[in-house]
Amino acid sequence: MTESSQKTVAERLTGLSDDVLESLETGRTSAIESVRKFIDEVTPVVGEQSRLKTVVDAALDMAGELVKTHLEFVRSVVRSAGQTLSKESKE
């Protein structure tokens, strides 16, 4: 592999890393905002503190699962991209 193609691969990986980090941050922020919005909407309706805690805990669990799924998806994309870049660099 030539020095210029190595640089190109390194630039691609750097760009990919930035994209992955941005995607993860976007997913995390979106999940937190969704839970906040949910709590704001549910609080006046539920009233009783113990019920509210149960509902909020369930919402947080759901948000955690969504973020986990997002993370697994991003890992899969990165893995596939890494394999593709690896194949390209061998050619």
VENVEN-V554538 format. One record per residue. N is the residue number from 1. OMEGA is omega in radians with two decimals (none if undefined). Layout:
n:omega
N:OMEGA
N:OMEGA
This chain:
n:omega
1:-3.13
2:-3.12
3:-3.13
4:3.11
5:3.06
6:3.12
7:3.13
8:3.11
9:3.13
10:3.11
11:3.11
12:-3.14
13:3.10
14:3.10
15:3.12
16:3.12
17:3.12
18:3.12
19:-3.14
20:3.14
21:3.11
22:3.13
23:3.13
24:3.12
25:3.11
26:3.12
27:3.14
28:-3.13
29:3.13
30:3.13
31:3.14
32:3.14
33:3.11
34:3.12
35:3.10
36:-3.13
37:3.11
38:-3.13
39:3.12
40:-3.12
41:-3.06
42:-3.05
43:-3.13
44:-3.07
45:-3.02
46:3.07
47:-3.06
48:-3.05
49:-3.10
50:3.08
51:3.14
52:3.12
53:3.13
54:-3.13
55:-3.14
56:3.10
57:3.11
58:3.12
59:3.11
60:3.08
61:3.13
62:3.13
63:3.10
64:3.12
65:3.11
66:3.12
67:3.11
68:3.11
69:3.10
70:-3.14
71:3.12
72:3.10
73:-3.13
74:3.09
75:3.12
76:3.12
77:3.14
78:3.12
79:3.13
80:3.13
81:3.10
82:3.11
83:3.12
84:3.12
85:3.11
86:3.10
87:3.14
88:-3.09
89:3.12
90:-3.08
91:none
